[in-house]
């Protein structure tokens, strides 16, 4: 629940069905409890884990769909949304949520609830930022998996620092005998601005780290500072044209980066 909140969820709801945590609760009872919550919260989508209280029978989700009258999918191991449709789907769902809240208004005891309005506005902004960052990371992960690269996402390095993607993994990074030249780190940020400095301390063993971003036309002053700090900027190839000619020779594409890591990982 804390992880979901950290990733941008507005609220988390814990249902206490019994005082004794050792008491078995049948799937049908759980489904009825969840149906009541769904009726009150009116979500557009419900995801149920299949390994919880019913011995891997995947019963609860199906029992939940019946009283709701909802269509269901069973034993879904992966849910993928095409990149070009993800933003549209998110904005569509966001409009439904925001429209309902705006229709209810921001009044309390007959006066304008300014704090409530600001809190709601901030939650919408934070949800957009969180969604964009996590979605970008998911797409990058899918590309790396398709390239059959060994990596660890959200890897821990020294001093509990975290690298977005560490190649080939935490074990090799922590092994002093593993050559530093065969290690790589890729940070991913949808926008860069001054946040690129955060990346510098994420993997001290690696001489030159890499930052993948979607931000076009970063100034020559900023990219020069990156070069001084041995931080290599990686961008999708179409964005290279937004940079000045003097910068383009230094830029890497994502294809260039994956080729670099493949070279590291094919060394005997």
ABEGO torsion letter per residue (X at the ends): XAAAAAAGBABBBBBBABABAABBBBAAAAAAAAAAAAAAAGBABBBBBABBAAGGAGAAAAAAAAAAGBBBBBGBABBBBBAAAAAAAAAAAAAAAAAAAAAAEBBBGGBBBAAAAAAAAAAAAAAAAAAAAAAAAAAAAAAAAAAGBBBBBGBBBBGGBBBABBOAEAAAAABAABBAAABBBBBBBABAEAAAAAAAAABAABABBBBBBABBGBBAAAAAAAAAAGBBBBBBAAAAAABBAAAAAABBBAAAAAAAAAAAAABX
